[in-house]
Amino acid sequence: MFENDKATVDELLQHDNSFRRLYDKHSMLNEQVDEINAGDAAMEQLRLEALKKEKLLLADQMQHIIHARHG
């Protein structure tokens, strides 16, 4: 995620608590989605879709912060 902005992401993770919280929550949701897709966790399809939507929303918020940092 955000491979082209790695330096900015690293800086934000070190100095921006709100970005770090978004990043951590996105990572947690990503792990949950991966587990469900791998069949390691049973979950209703609607819940899976809700997790994916929340994950995308967080990614959009982080992208907005990164974009604002670039000016």
N, C-alpha and C positions, 0 to 999 in steps of 0.2 A: 504494500500500500504506500502510495506517495513516493515511489522510487526516485522520481525526478526532483523531489524536494527534500531529500534525506537530510541535508545539512540544516535546512529550516526546521524540519520536524524535530531533529535532535536538539536544536536550540530551544524550541518551544517546549519540549518535554522537560528540559532542565529549568526553564525560567517562567513558564506559564502554567499555573496550577489548573486553571479551567481547561486548557488544552489537554493537559495530562489526564484529567478525569475523563474527558471525552475519549481520548485514545485508549485508556484502560478499559472503559466500558465497551468500546467498539471491539477491542481484542477479546474480551470475555464473551460477547455475543457471537463473534466469529467462531470461537471455540465451540460454543453451544450448537451453532448451525452445522459446523463440521461433524460433530458427534452425532447429531440427528441424521444428517445425510449419510453417514457411515453405518447407521443402524445401531449405534452404541446406546442410544437413548430413545425411548418411546415417547412420541409426542403427537398430538393432533396436528393435522396439516395447517389448520388456521393459526395455531400458535407458532408454528415454524414460519409462516408467512409474516406474522407480526414481528418476530425476531429479525427477519431479513429487512423489513421496512425500517425498524428502529436502527439497525446497523447502517443502512443507507443514509438515514437522516443524520446520524452521528458523523459519518464520513463526509457528508455535505457541509456540516458545520465546521469540521476540521479543515476542509478544503477552503472554505471562506476565510478562516483565520490565516491559513498559509498564504492565500492570495493577497489578503490585506497586508501581510508582512512584506511581501515583494513590492508593494507600492502600487 
